[in-house]
Amino acid sequence: MQNHEKNLAQQVADTILSMITVEKAFLPGDKLPNEIAFSAQLRVSRTTLREAIRILASHNVLEIRRGKGTFVAQRPDHEHPIDFNELSKTRPNIKALYELRLMVEPQIAYYAAKRATVPELALILRYGKEEERLIRNGEDRTQAEQVFHQAIAKAGHNEFVERLMPMIYEAIDSGVRLSEQYDTVVQDTLRDHRMLMEFLEARDALGAKTAMELHILHAMRGFGIVED
């Protein structure tokens, strides 16, 4: 597939992801429209739609059931909130994953501020505001936080960073589940994401880098996994 077609498929994947996470047009377990109708709705070819669905299926957002269609993935058991008895077993992995985030994501934010296209920046802000709404309403924000950071990573336009993102997603998902036990971490997330969005919107690369670093450090301190 040529680069133009790959980029278009990724844009369509982002649109479908937004329909699921922000617009709530499709809920977990819902079946997507048939290929002909959905490609017409999105105004793309069926080939592009298939590639977009493949991208989302590879990230466990969609589930392709042979002979039945494509469905929005149900939230698996391992994504349910962790109870206090599990925290001691989880912390070592969380620590390593958050250290990875600290090594990588501030620089991702730096390049996103410099390289994001206007539509990419608008998508980052849209996802960030949706996560704010979910936090304030006490609703699950796992997927919203993941797509917020995913949108920032894509805006950095570095193919090698995108290969690291599955591990980053694991850290984000684990952190969201843990933060349900720590109100200060949730409140820090609200403030940190708002600051990060402001720097990104202003195209302030150093500010975005610092904001991302503070966001990750605040979470690590909240979880008690940061070294002095």
NUKE-768200 format. One record per residue: x, y, z negated of N, C-alpha, C, O, CB in turn. Coordinates in steps of 0.2 Angstrom, whole numbers, always signed. Glycine has a CB too. Layout:
REM residues N
{{X; Y; Z}; {X; Y; Z}; {X; Y; Z}; {X; Y; Z}; {X; Y; Z}}
...
//
This chain:
REM residues 228
{{+4; -6; +0}; {+0; +0; +0}; {+4; +6; +0}; {+9; +7; -4}; {-5; +0; -6}}
{{+3; +11; +4}; {+7; +17; +5}; {+6; +21; -1}; {+1; +21; -5}; {+5; +21; +11}}
{{+11; +26; -2}; {+10; +30; -8}; {+4; +34; -9}; {+1; +35; -14}; {+16; +35; -8}}
{{+1; +37; -3}; {-5; +41; -3}; {-11; +37; -6}; {-15; +39; -10}; {-6; +44; +4}}
{{-11; +30; -3}; {-16; +26; -5}; {-16; +24; -12}; {-21; +23; -16}; {-16; +20; -1}}
{{-10; +23; -15}; {-9; +21; -22}; {-11; +27; -26}; {-14; +26; -31}; {-1; +20; -23}}
{{-9; +33; -24}; {-11; +39; -28}; {-19; +40; -28}; {-21; +42; -33}; {-8; +45; -25}}
{{-22; +39; -23}; {-29; +39; -22}; {-32; +34; -27}; {-37; +35; -30}; {-32; +38; -15}}
{{-30; +28; -27}; {-32; +22; -31}; {-32; +24; -38}; {-36; +23; -42}; {-29; +16; -29}}
{{-26; +27; -40}; {-25; +29; -47}; {-30; +35; -49}; {-32; +35; -54}; {-18; +32; -48}}
{{-31; +40; -44}; {-36; +45; -46}; {-43; +42; -47}; {-47; +44; -51}; {-36; +50; -40}}
{{-45; +37; -43}; {-51; +34; -43}; {-52; +30; -50}; {-57; +30; -54}; {-53; +29; -38}}
{{-46; +27; -52}; {-46; +23; -58}; {-47; +28; -64}; {-50; +27; -69}; {-39; +20; -59}}
{{-44; +34; -64}; {-44; +39; -69}; {-52; +42; -69}; {-54; +43; -74}; {-40; +45; -67}}
{{-55; +42; -63}; {-62; +44; -63}; {-66; +39; -67}; {-71; +41; -71}; {-64; +45; -56}}
{{-65; +33; -65}; {-69; +28; -68}; {-68; +27; -76}; {-73; +27; -80}; {-68; +21; -65}}
{{-62; +28; -78}; {-60; +28; -85}; {-63; +34; -88}; {-66; +33; -94}; {-52; +29; -86}}
{{-64; +40; -85}; {-67; +45; -88}; {-75; +44; -88}; {-78; +46; -93}; {-66; +52; -84}}
{{-78; +41; -84}; {-85; +39; -84}; {-86; +34; -90}; {-92; +35; -93}; {-87; +35; -77}}
{{-81; +30; -92}; {-82; +25; -97}; {-81; +29; -104}; {-85; +28; -108}; {-77; +19; -96}}
{{-75; +33; -104}; {-73; +35; -111}; {-76; +42; -113}; {-77; +43; -119}; {-66; +36; -111}}
{{-77; +46; -108}; {-79; +53; -109}; {-87; +54; -108}; {-91; +56; -112}; {-76; +58; -105}}
{{-89; +52; -102}; {-96; +53; -100}; {-101; +47; -103}; {-107; +48; -103}; {-96; +53; -92}}
{{-98; +42; -105}; {-102; +36; -107}; {-107; +34; -102}; {-112; +31; -104}; {-105; +38; -114}}
{{-105; +34; -96}; {-109; +32; -90}; {-110; +24; -91}; {-115; +21; -89}; {-107; +34; -84}}
{{-104; +21; -93}; {-104; +14; -94}; {-102; +12; -101}; {-97; +15; -103}; {-100; +10; -88}}
{{-105; +7; -104}; {-103; +5; -111}; {-100; -1; -111}; {-101; -5; -106}; {-110; +6; -115}}
{{-97; -3; -116}; {-94; -10; -116}; {-99; -15; -115}; {-104; -16; -118}; {-91; -11; -123}}
{{-97; -20; -110}; {-102; -25; -108}; {-106; -24; -102}; {-109; -28; -99}; {-106; -27; -114}}
{{-106; -17; -100}; {-110; -15; -94}; {-107; -18; -88}; {-101; -18; -88}; {-111; -8; -94}}
{{-111; -19; -83}; {-108; -21; -77}; {-108; -15; -72}; {-113; -11; -72}; {-113; -27; -73}}
{{-102; -14; -68}; {-102; -9; -64}; {-106; -10; -58}; {-108; -16; -56}; {-94; -8; -62}}
{{-108; -5; -54}; {-112; -6; -48}; {-108; -10; -43}; {-102; -11; -44}; {-114; +1; -45}}
{{-112; -13; -38}; {-109; -17; -33}; {-104; -13; -29}; {-105; -7; -29}; {-114; -20; -29}}
{{-99; -16; -26}; {-94; -13; -23}; {-96; -8; -18}; {-93; -2; -17}; {-89; -18; -19}}
{{-101; -10; -14}; {-103; -5; -8}; {-106; +1; -11}; {-105; +7; -9}; {-109; -9; -4}}
{{-111; +0; -16}; {-114; +6; -19}; {-109; +11; -23}; {-110; +17; -23}; {-120; +4; -24}}
{{-105; +7; -27}; {-100; +11; -31}; {-95; +15; -26}; {-93; +21; -28}; {-96; +7; -36}}
{{-92; +12; -21}; {-88; +15; -17}; {-91; +21; -13}; {-88; +26; -12}; {-85; +10; -11}}
{{-97; +20; -12}; {-101; +26; -9}; {-102; +32; -14}; {-102; +37; -12}; {-108; +24; -6}}
{{-104; +30; -20}; {-105; +35; -25}; {-98; +39; -26}; {-98; +45; -27}; {-107; +31; -32}}
{{-92; +35; -26}; {-86; +38; -28}; {-83; +42; -21}; {-78; +45; -22}; {-81; +34; -31}}
{{-86; +40; -16}; {-84; +43; -9}; {-77; +40; -7}; {-72; +44; -5}; {-84; +50; -9}}
{{-76; +34; -8}; {-69; +31; -7}; {-70; +24; -3}; {-76; +22; -3}; {-65; +30; -13}}
{{-65; +22; +0}; {-66; +15; +3}; {-66; +10; -2}; {-65; +11; -7}; {-60; +14; +8}}
{{-69; +4; +1}; {-70; -2; -4}; {-63; -4; -6}; {-62; -7; -11}; {-74; -7; +0}}
{{-58; -3; -1}; {-51; -6; -3}; {-48; -1; -8}; {-45; -4; -13}; {-46; -5; +4}}
{{-49; +5; -8}; {-47; +9; -14}; {-50; +8; -20}; {-47; +8; -25}; {-48; +17; -12}}
{{-57; +7; -20}; {-60; +5; -26}; {-58; -2; -29}; {-57; -2; -35}; {-68; +4; -24}}
{{-56; -7; -25}; {-54; -13; -27}; {-47; -12; -31}; {-46; -15; -36}; {-53; -18; -22}}
{{-43; -8; -28}; {-36; -6; -31}; {-37; -3; -38}; {-34; -4; -43}; {-32; -2; -26}}
{{-42; +2; -38}; {-43; +6; -44}; {-46; +1; -50}; {-44; +2; -55}; {-48; +11; -43}}
{{-50; -4; -48}; {-53; -8; -53}; {-47; -13; -55}; {-47; -15; -61}; {-58; -13; -49}}
{{-43; -15; -50}; {-37; -19; -52}; {-33; -16; -57}; {-30; -19; -62}; {-33; -21; -46}}
{{-31; -9; -56}; {-27; -5; -61}; {-31; -5; -68}; {-27; -7; -73}; {-27; +2; -59}}
{{-37; -4; -68}; {-41; -4; -75}; {-41; -11; -78}; {-41; -11; -84}; {-48; -1; -74}}
{{-42; -16; -74}; {-42; -23; -77}; {-35; -25; -80}; {-35; -28; -85}; {-44; -28; -71}}
{{-30; -22; -77}; {-23; -24; -79}; {-22; -20; -86}; {-18; -23; -90}; {-18; -21; -74}}
{{-26; -15; -88}; {-25; -12; -94}; {-31; -14; -99}; {-32; -11; -104}; {-25; -4; -93}}
{{-34; -19; -97}; {-40; -22; -101}; {-46; -17; -102}; {-49; -18; -107}; {-37; -24; -108}}
{{-47; -13; -98}; {-52; -8; -98}; {-58; -11; -95}; {-64; -11; -97}; {-51; -1; -95}}
{{-57; -15; -89}; {-62; -18; -85}; {-61; -26; -85}; {-55; -28; -86}; {-63; -16; -78}}
{{-66; -30; -85}; {-65; -37; -84}; {-69; -39; -78}; {-75; -38; -77}; {-68; -40; -91}}
{{-65; -43; -74}; {-67; -45; -67}; {-70; -53; -68}; {-65; -57; -70}; {-62; -45; -62}}
{{-76; -54; -67}; {-79; -61; -68}; {-80; -63; -61}; {-85; -61; -58}; {-85; -61; -73}}
{{-77; -68; -59}; {-77; -71; -53}; {-85; -74; -52}; {-87; -77; -55}; {-73; -77; -52}}
{{-88; -71; -46}; {-94; -73; -44}; {-100; -69; -48}; {-106; -70; -47}; {-95; -80; -46}}
{{-98; -65; -53}; {-103; -61; -57}; {-102; -54; -56}; {-107; -50; -57}; {-102; -63; -64}}
{{-96; -51; -55}; {-95; -44; -55}; {-90; -41; -59}; {-86; -45; -62}; {-102; -41; -56}}
{{-90; -35; -60}; {-85; -32; -64}; {-88; -28; -70}; {-93; -25; -69}; {-81; -26; -60}}
{{-85; -29; -76}; {-89; -27; -82}; {-84; -23; -86}; {-78; -24; -86}; {-91; -33; -86}}
{{-87; -18; -90}; {-83; -14; -95}; {-81; -19; -100}; {-85; -22; -103}; {-86; -8; -98}}
{{-74; -20; -102}; {-72; -24; -107}; {-75; -23; -114}; {-76; -17; -116}; {-65; -24; -108}}
{{-77; -28; -117}; {-79; -28; -124}; {-73; -26; -129}; {-68; -28; -127}; {-83; -34; -127}}
{{-74; -23; -134}; {-69; -22; -139}; {-67; -28; -142}; {-71; -31; -146}; {-71; -16; -144}}
{{-61; -31; -142}; {-59; -37; -145}; {-58; -36; -152}; {-58; -31; -155}; {-53; -39; -142}}
{{-59; -42; -156}; {-58; -42; -163}; {-52; -39; -166}; {-52; -36; -171}; {-59; -49; -165}}
{{-46; -40; -162}; {-40; -37; -165}; {-40; -30; -165}; {-35; -27; -168}; {-34; -40; -161}}
{{-45; -26; -162}; {-45; -19; -162}; {-50; -16; -167}; {-51; -10; -168}; {-48; -16; -155}}
{{-53; -21; -171}; {-57; -19; -177}; {-52; -16; -182}; {-47; -18; -183}; {-61; -24; -179}}
{{-55; -12; -187}; {-51; -9; -192}; {-48; -14; -196}; {-51; -19; -198}; {-56; -4; -196}}
{{-42; -12; -199}; {-38; -17; -203}; {-40; -15; -210}; {-40; -9; -212}; {-30; -16; -201}}
{{-40; -21; -214}; {-42; -19; -221}; {-35; -19; -225}; {-30; -20; -222}; {-46; -25; -224}}
{{-35; -17; -231}; {-29; -15; -235}; {-25; -21; -236}; {-19; -21; -236}; {-31; -12; -242}}
{{-28; -27; -236}; {-24; -33; -237}; {-19; -35; -231}; {-14; -38; -231}; {-28; -39; -238}}
{{-21; -32; -225}; {-17; -33; -219}; {-11; -28; -218}; {-7; -29; -214}; {-21; -33; -213}}
{{-11; -22; -222}; {-7; -17; -220}; {+0; -19; -221}; {+5; -17; -217}; {-8; -11; -225}}
{{+2; -23; -226}; {+9; -25; -228}; {+12; -29; -222}; {+18; -29; -220}; {+9; -29; -234}}
{{+7; -33; -219}; {+10; -37; -213}; {+10; -33; -207}; {+14; -34; -202}; {+5; -43; -212}}
{{+7; -27; -206}; {+7; -23; -200}; {+12; -18; -200}; {+15; -16; -195}; {+0; -20; -200}}
{{+14; -15; -206}; {+19; -10; -206}; {+25; -11; -202}; {+28; -6; -199}; {+20; -8; -213}}
{{+29; -17; -203}; {+35; -18; -200}; {+34; -17; -192}; {+39; -13; -189}; {+38; -25; -201}}
{{+29; -19; -189}; {+28; -19; -182}; {+26; -11; -180}; {+29; -9; -175}; {+23; -23; -179}}
{{+22; -8; -184}; {+20; -1; -183}; {+26; +3; -184}; {+27; +8; -179}; {+15; +1; -189}}
{{+31; +2; -188}; {+37; +6; -189}; {+41; +6; -182}; {+43; +11; -180}; {+41; +4; -195}}
{{+42; +0; -180}; {+46; -1; -174}; {+42; +3; -168}; {+46; +6; -164}; {+47; -8; -172}}
{{+36; +2; -167}; {+32; +5; -162}; {+32; +12; -162}; {+33; +16; -157}; {+25; +2; -162}}
{{+31; +15; -168}; {+31; +22; -169}; {+38; +25; -168}; {+39; +31; -165}; {+29; +24; -176}}
{{+43; +21; -169}; {+50; +24; -168}; {+51; +24; -160}; {+54; +29; -158}; {+56; +19; -171}}
{{+48; +19; -157}; {+48; +20; -149}; {+45; +26; -147}; {+47; +29; -142}; {+45; +13; -146}}
{{+39; +27; -150}; {+35; +33; -148}; {+39; +39; -149}; {+39; +44; -145}; {+28; +34; -152}}
{{+43; +40; -155}; {+47; +46; -156}; {+52; +47; -152}; {+54; +52; -150}; {+49; +45; -164}}
{{+55; +41; -149}; {+61; +41; -144}; {+58; +44; -137}; {+62; +47; -134}; {+64; +35; -144}}
{{+52; +42; -136}; {+50; +43; -129}; {+45; +48; -128}; {+46; +53; -123}; {+47; +36; -126}}
{{+40; +49; -132}; {+34; +53; -130}; {+35; +61; -130}; {+33; +64; -126}; {+29; +52; -135}}
{{+40; +63; -135}; {+41; +70; -135}; {+44; +73; -128}; {+42; +78; -125}; {+46; +72; -140}}
{{+48; +68; -125}; {+51; +70; -119}; {+46; +70; -113}; {+46; +73; -108}; {+57; +66; -117}}
{{+41; +65; -114}; {+36; +64; -109}; {+32; +71; -109}; {+30; +73; -104}; {+31; +58; -111}}
{{+30; +73; -115}; {+26; +79; -116}; {+30; +85; -112}; {+27; +89; -109}; {+25; +81; -123}}
{{+37; +85; -113}; {+41; +90; -110}; {+40; +91; -103}; {+39; +96; -100}; {+48; +89; -112}}
{{+40; +85; -99}; {+40; +85; -92}; {+33; +86; -90}; {+31; +88; -84}; {+43; +78; -90}}
{{+28; +83; -94}; {+21; +84; -92}; {+19; +92; -92}; {+16; +94; -87}; {+16; +81; -97}}
{{+22; +96; -96}; {+21; +103; -96}; {+23; +106; -90}; {+21; +111; -87}; {+24; +106; -103}}
{{+29; +103; -88}; {+32; +106; -82}; {+29; +104; -75}; {+29; +107; -70}; {+39; +104; -82}}
{{+27; +97; -75}; {+25; +94; -69}; {+18; +93; -68}; {+16; +91; -62}; {+29; +88; -68}}
{{+13; +93; -73}; {+6; +92; -72}; {+3; +96; -66}; {+4; +102; -66}; {+3; +93; -79}}
{{-1; +93; -62}; {-5; +96; -57}; {-11; +100; -61}; {-12; +98; -67}; {-7; +92; -52}}
{{-14; +104; -58}; {-20; +107; -61}; {-25; +102; -63}; {-28; +103; -68}; {-23; +113; -56}}
{{-27; +97; -58}; {-32; +92; -60}; {-29; +88; -66}; {-33; +86; -70}; {-34; +88; -54}}
{{-23; +86; -66}; {-20; +82; -72}; {-21; +86; -78}; {-22; +83; -83}; {-13; +80; -70}}
{{-19; +92; -78}; {-19; +96; -84}; {-26; +97; -87}; {-28; +96; -93}; {-16; +103; -83}}
{{-31; +98; -82}; {-38; +98; -84}; {-40; +91; -87}; {-44; +91; -92}; {-42; +100; -78}}
{{-38; +86; -84}; {-40; +79; -87}; {-37; +78; -94}; {-41; +76; -99}; {-38; +74; -83}}
{{-31; +80; -95}; {-28; +80; -102}; {-32; +84; -107}; {-34; +81; -112}; {-21; +83; -102}}
{{-34; +90; -105}; {-38; +94; -110}; {-45; +91; -111}; {-47; +92; -117}; {-38; +101; -107}}
{{-47; +88; -106}; {-54; +85; -106}; {-54; +79; -111}; {-58; +79; -116}; {-57; +83; -100}}
{{-49; +75; -110}; {-48; +69; -115}; {-47; +72; -122}; {-50; +69; -127}; {-43; +65; -112}}
{{-43; +77; -123}; {-41; +79; -129}; {-47; +82; -133}; {-48; +81; -139}; {-36; +84; -129}}
{{-51; +86; -129}; {-57; +88; -132}; {-62; +83; -134}; {-66; +83; -139}; {-61; +94; -128}}
{{-63; +78; -130}; {-67; +72; -131}; {-65; +69; -138}; {-69; +67; -142}; {-67; +67; -126}}
{{-58; +68; -139}; {-56; +65; -145}; {-58; +69; -151}; {-60; +66; -156}; {-49; +63; -144}}
{{-57; +75; -150}; {-59; +80; -156}; {-66; +79; -158}; {-68; +78; -164}; {-58; +87; -154}}
{{-70; +78; -153}; {-78; +77; -154}; {-79; +71; -158}; {-83; +70; -162}; {-82; +77; -147}}
{{-75; +65; -156}; {-76; +59; -159}; {-74; +59; -166}; {-77; +56; -170}; {-73; +53; -155}}
{{-68; +62; -167}; {-66; +63; -174}; {-71; +66; -178}; {-72; +64; -184}; {-59; +66; -174}}
{{-73; +72; -176}; {-77; +76; -180}; {-84; +73; -182}; {-87; +74; -187}; {-79; +83; -177}}
{{-86; +68; -177}; {-92; +65; -178}; {-91; +58; -181}; {-96; +54; -182}; {-95; +63; -171}}
{{-85; +56; -183}; {-84; +50; -187}; {-84; +44; -182}; {-86; +39; -185}; {-88; +50; -193}}
{{-83; +45; -176}; {-84; +39; -171}; {-77; +36; -169}; {-72; +39; -170}; {-88; +42; -165}}
{{-78; +30; -167}; {-71; +27; -165}; {-68; +31; -159}; {-71; +33; -154}; {-73; +20; -162}}
{{-62; +32; -160}; {-58; +36; -155}; {-52; +32; -152}; {-48; +35; -148}; {-55; +42; -158}}
{{-52; +26; -153}; {-46; +22; -150}; {-45; +23; -143}; {-39; +24; -141}; {-48; +14; -152}}
{{-50; +22; -139}; {-49; +22; -132}; {-48; +30; -130}; {-44; +31; -125}; {-55; +19; -128}}
{{-51; +34; -133}; {-50; +41; -131}; {-43; +44; -132}; {-40; +47; -128}; {-55; +46; -135}}
{{-40; +41; -138}; {-33; +43; -139}; {-28; +40; -134}; {-24; +43; -132}; {-31; +41; -147}}
{{-30; +34; -133}; {-26; +30; -128}; {-26; +34; -121}; {-20; +35; -118}; {-28; +23; -127}}
{{-32; +36; -119}; {-32; +39; -112}; {-29; +46; -112}; {-26; +49; -107}; {-39; +39; -109}}
{{-29; +49; -118}; {-26; +56; -119}; {-19; +56; -118}; {-16; +59; -114}; {-28; +59; -126}}
{{-16; +51; -121}; {-8; +50; -121}; {-7; +47; -114}; {-1; +49; -111}; {-6; +45; -126}}
{{-11; +43; -111}; {-10; +40; -104}; {-10; +46; -99}; {-5; +46; -95}; {-15; +35; -103}}
{{-14; +51; -100}; {-15; +56; -95}; {-8; +60; -96}; {-6; +63; -90}; {-21; +60; -96}}
{{-6; +61; -102}; {+0; +65; -102}; {+6; +62; -99}; {+10; +65; -96}; {+2; +67; -110}}
{{+7; +55; -100}; {+12; +51; -97}; {+12; +51; -90}; {+17; +52; -86}; {+12; +44; -100}}
{{+6; +51; -87}; {+5; +51; -79}; {+7; +58; -77}; {+10; +58; -71}; {-2; +49; -77}}
{{+6; +63; -81}; {+7; +70; -78}; {+15; +71; -78}; {+17; +76; -75}; {+4; +75; -83}}
{{+19; +67; -82}; {+26; +68; -82}; {+29; +65; -75}; {+35; +67; -74}; {+29; +64; -87}}
{{+25; +61; -71}; {+27; +59; -65}; {+34; +55; -65}; {+39; +57; -61}; {+28; +65; -60}}
{{+35; +50; -69}; {+41; +46; -69}; {+38; +39; -69}; {+35; +37; -74}; {+45; +48; -75}}
{{+40; +35; -64}; {+37; +28; -64}; {+40; +24; -69}; {+37; +19; -71}; {+39; +25; -57}}
{{+46; +25; -71}; {+49; +20; -77}; {+45; +22; -83}; {+44; +17; -87}; {+56; +22; -77}}
{{+43; +28; -85}; {+40; +29; -91}; {+33; +25; -91}; {+31; +23; -96}; {+38; +37; -92}}
{{+30; +25; -85}; {+23; +22; -84}; {+24; +14; -86}; {+19; +11; -89}; {+20; +23; -77}}
{{+30; +11; -85}; {+31; +4; -86}; {+31; +3; -94}; {+30; -2; -96}; {+37; +2; -83}}
{{+33; +9; -98}; {+34; +8; -105}; {+27; +9; -108}; {+26; +7; -114}; {+39; +13; -107}}
{{+22; +12; -105}; {+16; +14; -108}; {+12; +8; -111}; {+9; +9; -116}; {+12; +17; -103}}
{{+12; +2; -109}; {+8; -3; -113}; {+11; -4; -120}; {+7; -5; -124}; {+9; -10; -109}}
{{+17; -3; -121}; {+20; -4; -128}; {+18; +3; -132}; {+16; +2; -138}; {+27; -4; -128}}
{{+18; +8; -128}; {+15; +14; -132}; {+8; +14; -134}; {+6; +16; -139}; {+16; +21; -127}}
{{+4; +11; -129}; {-3; +10; -131}; {-4; +5; -137}; {-9; +7; -141}; {-7; +7; -124}}
{{+0; +0; -137}; {-1; -4; -143}; {+1; +0; -150}; {-3; -1; -155}; {+4; -10; -143}}
{{+6; +4; -149}; {+7; +8; -155}; {+1; +13; -157}; {-1; +14; -162}; {+13; +12; -154}}
{{-2; +16; -151}; {-7; +21; -152}; {-13; +17; -155}; {-16; +20; -160}; {-9; +24; -146}}
{{-15; +11; -152}; {-21; +8; -155}; {-20; +6; -162}; {-24; +6; -166}; {-22; +1; -151}}
{{-14; +3; -164}; {-12; +1; -171}; {-13; +7; -175}; {-15; +7; -181}; {-5; -2; -171}}
{{-10; +13; -173}; {-10; +19; -177}; {-17; +21; -178}; {-19; +23; -184}; {-6; +24; -174}}
{{-22; +21; -173}; {-29; +23; -174}; {-32; +19; -179}; {-36; +21; -184}; {-32; +23; -168}}
{{-31; +12; -179}; {-34; +8; -184}; {-32; +9; -191}; {-36; +9; -196}; {-33; +0; -182}}
{{-25; +10; -192}; {-22; +12; -198}; {-25; +18; -201}; {-26; +19; -207}; {-15; +12; -198}}
{{-26; +23; -196}; {-27; +30; -199}; {-34; +30; -202}; {-36; +35; -205}; {-27; +35; -193}}
{{-39; +25; -200}; {-45; +25; -203}; {-45; +24; -211}; {-50; +25; -214}; {-49; +19; -200}}
{{-39; +22; -213}; {-38; +21; -220}; {-35; +28; -223}; {-34; +28; -229}; {-34; +15; -222}}
{{-33; +32; -219}; {-29; +38; -221}; {-32; +45; -218}; {-31; +46; -212}; {-21; +38; -219}}
{{-36; +48; -222}; {-39; +54; -220}; {-35; +59; -218}; {-36; +63; -213}; {-44; +57; -225}}
{{-29; +60; -221}; {-24; +65; -220}; {-21; +64; -213}; {-20; +69; -209}; {-18; +66; -225}}
{{-20; +58; -211}; {-18; +57; -204}; {-23; +59; -199}; {-21; +62; -193}; {-16; +49; -203}}
{{-29; +57; -200}; {-34; +59; -195}; {-34; +67; -194}; {-35; +70; -189}; {-41; +57; -197}}
{{-34; +71; -200}; {-34; +78; -200}; {-28; +81; -196}; {-28; +86; -193}; {-35; +81; -207}}
{{-22; +78; -198}; {-16; +80; -194}; {-17; +79; -187}; {-14; +83; -183}; {-10; +76; -197}}
{{-20; +73; -185}; {-21; +72; -178}; {-25; +77; -174}; {-23; +80; -169}; {-24; +65; -177}}
{{-30; +80; -178}; {-34; +85; -175}; {-30; +91; -174}; {-30; +94; -168}; {-40; +87; -180}}
{{-26; +93; -179}; {-22; +99; -178}; {-16; +98; -173}; {-15; +103; -169}; {-19; +101; -185}}
{{-13; +93; -173}; {-7; +91; -169}; {-9; +91; -162}; {-6; +94; -157}; {-4; +85; -171}}
{{-15; +88; -160}; {-17; +87; -153}; {-19; +94; -151}; {-18; +96; -145}; {-23; +82; -153}}
{{-22; +98; -155}; {-24; +105; -153}; {-18; +109; -151}; {-18; +112; -146}; {-29; +108; -158}}
{{-13; +109; -155}; {-7; +112; -154}; {-4; +110; -147}; {-1; +114; -143}; {-2; +111; -160}}
{{-3; +103; -147}; {+0; +100; -141}; {-4; +102; -134}; {-1; +104; -129}; {-1; +92; -141}}
{{-11; +102; -135}; {-15; +105; -129}; {-13; +112; -127}; {-13; +114; -121}; {-22; +104; -130}}
{{-13; +116; -132}; {-11; +123; -131}; {-4; +124; -128}; {-4; +128; -123}; {-11; +127; -138}}
{{+1; +121; -130}; {+7; +121; -127}; {+7; +118; -119}; {+10; +121; -115}; {+12; +117; -131}}
{{+4; +113; -118}; {+3; +110; -112}; {-1; +115; -107}; {+2; +116; -101}; {-1; +103; -112}}
{{-6; +118; -109}; {-10; +123; -105}; {-6; +129; -104}; {-6; +132; -98}; {-16; +125; -109}}
{{-1; +131; -108}; {+3; +137; -107}; {+9; +135; -103}; {+13; +139; -102}; {+5; +140; -114}}
{{+10; +128; -101}; {+16; +126; -98}; {+22; +127; -102}; {+28; +128; -99}; {+16; +130; -91}}
{{+22; +127; -108}; {+27; +128; -113}; {+30; +121; -114}; {+28; +117; -119}; {+25; +132; -119}}
{{+36; +119; -110}; {+38; +112; -111}; {+41; +111; -118}; {+40; +106; -121}; {+43; +111; -105}}
{{+45; +116; -120}; {+49; +115; -127}; {+43; +114; -132}; {+44; +111; -137}; {+54; +120; -128}}
{{+38; +119; -132}; {+33; +118; -137}; {+29; +112; -137}; {+28; +109; -142}; {+28; +124; -136}}
{{+28; +109; -131}; {+24; +103; -130}; {+29; +97; -133}; {+26; +93; -136}; {+23; +101; -123}}
{{+35; +97; -132}; {+40; +92; -134}; {+40; +92; -142}; {+39; +87; -145}; {+47; +93; -132}}
{{+40; +98; -145}; {+40; +99; -152}; {+33; +97; -155}; {+33; +93; -160}; {+42; +106; -154}}
{{+28; +99; -152}; {+21; +97; -155}; {+20; +89; -155}; {+17; +87; -159}; {+16; +100; -150}}
{{+23; +86; -149}; {+22; +79; -149}; {+26; +75; -154}; {+24; +71; -158}; {+24; +76; -142}}
{{+32; +78; -155}; {+37; +75; -160}; {+34; +76; -167}; {+34; +71; -171}; {+44; +79; -160}}
{{+31; +82; -169}; {+28; +83; -175}; {+22; +79; -176}; {+21; +76; -182}; {+26; +90; -176}}
{{+18; +78; -171}; {+12; +73; -171}; {+14; +66; -173}; {+11; +63; -178}; {+8; +73; -164}}
{{+19; +63; -170}; {+21; +57; -172}; {+24; +56; -179}; {+23; +52; -182}; {+26; +54; -167}}
{{+28; +61; -181}; {+31; +61; -187}; {+26; +62; -193}; {+27; +59; -198}; {+36; +67; -188}}
{{+21; +66; -192}; {+16; +67; -196}; {+12; +60; -198}; {+11; +58; -203}; {+10; +72; -194}}
{{+11; +56; -192}; {+8; +50; -193}; {+12; +45; -197}; {+10; +41; -201}; {+6; +47; -186}}
{{+19; +45; -195}; {+23; +40; -198}; {+24; +42; -206}; {+24; +37; -210}; {+30; +41; -195}}
{{+24; +48; -207}; {+24; +50; -215}; {+18; +48; -218}; {+18; +46; -224}; {+26; +57; -215}}
{{+12; +49; -214}; {+6; +47; -217}; {+5; +40; -219}; {+2; +38; -224}; {+0; +49; -213}}
{{+8; +36; -214}; {+8; +28; -215}; {+14; +26; -220}; {+14; +20; -222}; {+9; +25; -209}}
{{+18; +31; -222}; {+24; +29; -226}; {+29; +24; -223}; {+32; +20; -226}; {+21; +25; -232}}
{{+30; +26; -216}; {+35; +22; -212}; {+40; +26; -209}; {+44; +23; -205}; {+31; +18; -207}}
{{+41; +32; -212}; {+47; +36; -209}; {+52; +36; -214}; {+52; +36; -220}; {+44; +44; -208}}
{{+58; +36; -211}; {+64; +36; -215}; {+66; +43; -217}; {+66; +47; -213}; {+70; +32; -212}}
{{+69; +44; -223}; {+71; +51; -225}; {+78; +52; -223}; {+81; +57; -224}; {+71; +52; -233}}
//
